[in-house]
Amino acid sequence: MGPIIVQVNDEPTELASGTTLAALLEQLKVKPRGIAAAINSEVIPQSQWHAAALESGDSVLIITATQGG
């Protein structure tokens, strides 16, 4: 299968077919600590990132926790 296109924080991103959420985050050099991720508005627990395969047209939202005061 060829590449797929997903939206990552509203930016079109080309990935290899079968890419998982964990592989996407690794490719983007996003460290998993303090990160929440959702696929098509469904939050995916970190324990399931390696099993969450992305499909063409999916929308991925990556949120980084921040501290402030």
Secondary structure, DSSP 8 states (H G I E B T S, - for coil): ---EEEEETTEEEEE-TT-BHHHHHHHTT--STTEEEEETTEE--GGGTTT-B--TT-EEEEEE-----
